[in-house]
Amino acid sequence: MDEKQRLQRLADAIAGSGARINDPYGIDAQGSMLGDEHMLRLADWADLEYLVASRSQITDASLPVICSFSRLTDLCLGGTALPQQRIRASPSLS
C-alpha cells in the first residue's frame, strides 16, 4: 500500500470524528469526537506510531485496540473516559 492509499484508508476509518491525520502513521484526535467505533475500524492498523486522543470520546472499550498498535511511540489519552489505572496496568503500554 502506498502513502496515498494509507492516508485514504486512515481517513476512512476516522471519518466523522473530527480527528486529523498528519501523516500515514499518526492521528491527532485531541478534543475530537473520535470514539470506540472509530477505534474498532483501526484494529488492524498495527503500525500506528502516535495517537493524540486527549479529551476525545474513547473509553476503556478501545484499550485492546490501542494495545495492538505495536509501533506506538506517542500516546495522549488525558481527559478521556479511559481510567488511568487501566492504562498503567496494560503491559503493552507500560
C-alpha positions in Angstrom: 0.0 0.0 0.0 1.5 3.4 -1.0 1.3 6.5 1.2 -1.7 7.9 -0.6 -3.7 4.7 -0.1 -2.6 4.6 3.6 -3.8 8.2 4.1 -7.1 7.4 2.5 -7.7 4.2 4.5 -6.8 6.0 7.7 -9.2 8.9 6.8 -12.0 6.5 6.1 -11.5 4.8 9.5 -11.8 8.1 11.4 -14.4 9.8 9.1 -16.9 11.9 11.0 -14.8 12.1 14.2 -13.2 15.5 13.5 -9.8 14.0 14.1 -6.9 15.0 11.8 -4.3 12.9 10.1 -0.9 14.5 9.9 0.9 11.6 8.2 0.1 7.9 7.5 1.3 6.8 10.9 -0.5 9.2 13.3 -3.8 10.6 14.4 -4.4 13.9 16.1 -7.8 13.5 17.7 -7.4 15.9 20.6 -10.8 17.3 21.6 -12.5 15.4 18.8 -15.4 13.0 18.6 -13.1 10.0 18.0 -14.8 7.2 19.7 -14.7 3.5 20.2 -16.5 2.8 16.9 -13.6 4.6 15.1 -11.0 2.8 17.1 -12.6 -0.5 16.1 -12.0 0.4 12.5 -8.3 0.9 13.3 -8.0 -2.6 14.9 -5.7 -3.9 12.2 -3.7 -0.7 11.9 -0.7 -2.2 13.9 1.8 0.3 12.6 0.2 3.5 14.0 3.0 5.4 15.7 1.2 8.2 17.5 -2.3 8.8 18.8 -3.2 12.1 20.4 -6.7 11.5 21.7 -6.9 13.7 24.8 -10.4 14.9 25.5 -11.8 12.5 22.8 -14.7 10.2 23.3 -12.8 6.9 23.6 -13.5 4.6 26.6 -11.8 1.6 28.0 -13.5 -0.4 25.2 -10.7 1.0 23.0 -7.9 -0.3 25.2 -7.4 -3.6 23.3 -7.2 -1.8 20.0 -4.7 0.8 21.4 -2.6 -2.1 22.8 -2.5 -3.7 19.4 -0.5 -0.7 18.0 2.9 -2.4 18.2 4.8 0.6 16.9 3.1 3.2 19.1 5.7 5.7 20.5 3.4 8.6 21.5 0.1 8.3 23.2 -2.0 11.0 24.9 -5.3 9.9 26.5 -5.8 12.6 29.2 -9.4 13.7 29.7 -10.9 10.6 28.2 -13.2 8.0 29.9 -10.3 5.6 29.9 -9.2 5.1 33.5 -5.5 5.9 34.1 -5.1 2.7 36.2 -6.2 0.5 33.3 -3.7 2.2 31.0 -0.9 1.8 33.5 -1.9 -1.8 34.1 -1.6 -2.7 30.4 1.7 -4.4 29.8 2.0 -3.3 26.2 1.6 0.4 27.2 3.9 0.5 30.2 
